[in-house]
Amino acid sequence: MDGMMRVCIVLVGLLSLLSTEAYEVGLTFLDSAVAQGAVCLDGSAPAYHMDKGFGAGIDNWLVFFEGGGWCNNVTNCLARRDTRLGSSKQMLTTEVFSGMFHNKPRYNPDFYDWNRIKVRYCDGASFTGDVEEVDPKTNLHFRGARIFQAVIEDLLAKGMKNAKNAMLAGCSAGGLTSILQCDNFRSLLPATTKVKCLSDAGFFINAKTIIGTSQIEDFYADVVKTHGSAKVLSPACTSKMSPGLCFFPQNMVQYIETPIFLINAAYDTWQVKNILAPGVADQKGTWRECKLDITKCSSAQLDILQGYRQEFLQALTGFDNSPSRGMFINSCYSHCQTGTQETWLRNDSPLLSNTTIAKAVGDWYYERGTFQKIEDCQYPCDKTCHNR
């Protein structure tokens, strides 16, 4: 009985910890956007979760775009259309807010009292698409750029037009959104607002697969073509290279004028699984175990991962040429580190120069100091990582 009681006490303790580290926020459907054609792949209304700001943060806004990959042709987009990544009808009506979204200062000291918005992802092209025509046979709508515009306009009407501070952010494909749409976001807000952008795990690089094929380059070219994304991409970039190449942050960041911060693992799990060693390049499945758990990688596979890290760091060259830019690039095997408490701010969170991600971002945003750190050692050197 004593043992059972101890187990119950431990479970109650864990549940109370979880309930304080995270909480749920309801879903808001943006029905008014449908008339503008700003819709998900299936034609349904876009949606977001919003936890309102309070106190001193009432005029501060964090607008965060969700990730979830991309669809590059009609077949792939049809496969997404009737899921939560293509239809707001399939989305859960609540979302967990934790980490950078938390409303308590002990978990999120610099942004806890801001208006915190998490925009759901349902267009398949990092909110860049804009194709007028809809094929009645598929009913696919490629309208991500319109969703972006409609959401920002809705938030402006809800008070963001009075914003003192605003940050466009996102994770994964949403982190790419915050890079590609950064200057556009700045242009939609008042000139008096301090505006900055944050990309979490959104710096996808143009690297070849383990068998030397250019899969991600071809894939991005198809995404941009299918969704009509070229008109959203930087003209300064598209005048120099094909629109598909301007979907890569390494080709785009030099043209961004708004202050921006990059958070990325040098061994990004999504990139390792889908850019470096996708299934089509690993037909025999020799990378399957390694991709699931980095501790199961062979020495030869680790050598290849070290080479990928070098390529990733090379792609960052020149990003830190302005003090308005920030970087937190750790040697972890992970993907997205702002939205969960364990990686954003906890006593066992990842550290660079003895600094948590939360402190690095807060210091950069409020200009208490610059933060441009790249961990200069290879896996498994960093004992603070939460490796997948």
Secondary structure, DSSP 8 states (H G I E B T S, - for coil): -HHHHHHHHHHHHHHHHHHHHEEEEEEEE-GGGGGGT---TTS---EEEEE---GGGTTEEEEEE-------SHHHHHHHHTSTTT-GGGS-SEEEEEGGG-SSTTT-TTTTTSEEEEE---SSSTT--------TTT-----HHHHHHHHHHHHHHTTGGG-SEEEEEEETHHHHHHHHTHHHHHHHS-TTSEEEEEEES--------TTS--HHHHHHHHHHHHHTGGGGS-HHHHTTS-TTGGGSHHHHGGG--S-EEEEEETT-HHHIIIIIS-GGG-TT-TTHHHHH-GGG--HHHHHHHHHHHHHHHHHTTTTTSSTT-EEEEES-S-S--SSSHHHHSSTT---BTTB-HHHHHHHHHTTSS--EEE--S-TT--TT----
